[in-house]
Amino acid sequence: MKIGLFYGSSTCYTEIMAEKIQAFIGEDLIDIYNIKEVGLSKTSDYDVLIFGISTWDYGELQEDWGALWHEVCGLSVTNKIVAIFGLGDQEGYGEWFIDAVGMLHDELEVQSPKFIGQWPIEGYQFSASKALTADKQYFYGLAIDEDSQYELSDERIEQWCLQILEEIQTQI
């Protein structure tokens, strides 16, 4: 089983996190794509997808995702396994912390993919997020803050990777 990991990255932080996820899970299991270079058409080649997206400023999409946003609603993700990770700044932009994760989740949700990788909100300090589950106890995906909690990123990535690998096994 191959996993397709698709990310957009303006400052290389999302790219670095994508590479860490690939390294932890294994290059033999994950094909990694920068959407600025390949777009989103290759998502159809995979039954398991990981999307990496960052939130900019006041809840805005990262520029590569913004340029392709019109394609997101046309992706065929029905019955696919989907995980999302996102980067944001909880201290500088706490009212919009990882909003892009929630925006992507909401766009894909209409097709009923099998979402995995919800992440607990414990340990984060933010005031609002579009990426919260209905019970507000989890994010729709892994939340990474390289601005104020960079020292926790590697541990969070490892825990999340183990979690999604287990969740993938239960979905297959």
N, C-alpha and C positions, 0 to 999 in steps of 0.2 A: 504494500500500500504506500503510495506516494502522497505527500502533502504539498500543496502549493501555498507559499507564503508571499503575499503581495503587500508592498508598503510604498508610501510616499515619504520623502524626507528632504527638507530644505537645508537643515543645518547638520545633517549626518547622524543626529542622535537616534532617530527612528531606525535608520539603516543599521547603526551599531547594535541596537536592541534586536533587530531582525536577525543579524548575523550571530548574536549570542544565542538566540532561540534555536537557530539552525545548528550551531555547534553543539549545544546541549543535547538536542534530540538526535542529531546525526545528519550529516550531509547526504548520506545515502537514502534518508527518508524524506528530506525537505528540499524542494526546489524553491529558490528564492528569486523574486522579481521586483525590480524597481518600476513602479507603474509609470514613471516619467519616460522610461525607455521602452517598455513593452505594452503599456496600457493594461486593460483588464480582460482581453479576449481569451487569454490562456486559462482563465479560471474554469472554463468548461472542461478542461483536461483532467480535473481533479475532483475526487469525491470528498476530500477533506481540505478545507481552506482556512488559512490564518491571514487576517488582515491587520496591518499595522498603520495607525493613523494618529496624527498629533493635532492638538487644538491650539490655535493661535489667537493671541490677543483676547478679544472679548467674545469668545465662543465661535471663532471662525475656523473653517477647514484649512488644512495645509494646502498650499497652492497646487500641488500635483493632483490631489484628490478633488479640489475645486474645479480644475480644468476637465476632469473626467466624470464629475458628479452626475451629469445627465445620463451616463452609461450605467450607473449603479442600479437603478430601478429595472434595467433590462437584463441584468445578470441572471443566469439560470442557476439558482441555488436551492430549488425545491428538493427536499430530502437529502441535501448535502450537509455534512458536518462543518460547522463554522465556528471559529474562535476569533476574538478580536483583542488586540492589545493597543493601548493608547498612551501617549505622552502628554503631559500638561504641567502647569505650574500652580500648585495649590496655594502658595502664599501670595504670589503676584496677581493671580487671576482666579482666586478662590470661588468666585461666583459662576465660573464657567469651566470648572475643573473637568478635564477630559470629555467635554461636551461632544466632540467629534465622534467618540465611541458610541454615544447614544444616538447621534444622528445617523451613523452608518447602520447600527443595529435596527433602528426604526425603518430605514429604507429597505433593508433585506427581510425584515420580519414578515412582510406581506406575502412572501413566497413560502413561508413555513420551513425554513431550514432547521436543522437540529443544532441549536446553539449550545456550545459548551464553554467552559472557562470562566464562569462568573467568579468574581474576586471580592473578598470581604472588604468593607470600608474601614475596618479597625486600623488605626495607625496613620490615618490621613486627617488633615485639618483643612476643611474647605466649607464653604457656605452653601453651594448649590452645584448640581451637575445634571445634565440630561442623560447621563450614563447610568443612572440608578435603577435597579429593579423596583417593582411595585412596592415591595416591603421596605425599600430604602436601606437594606442591610448589605447589599452587594452592588458592585459595578457589573455591567454587562460583560466586561472583560478585564484583563490585567491593567491596572493603573500604575504608570511609571512616572516619577517626578525626578528628573535629572537635575532640576534646579535646586530643590531644597532637601531631597532625600536620596541623592545619588548613591550614598553608601549602602542603601537597601536594595538597589536595583538588581544586582546579580543574584542575591538570595531569593528575591521575589520571582525573578525569571525562572530559576531552577525549580522552585515550588510549583509555579504555574505550569511549567512544562511537564512535570510529573503528574500534576492534576489532569491536564488535558490528554495526556497519553492514556491514563486510566479511563477517562470519560470516552475517549475514542473507542477503546476496547468494548465498553458497554453498549455503544451505539452500533457496532458492526454486527 
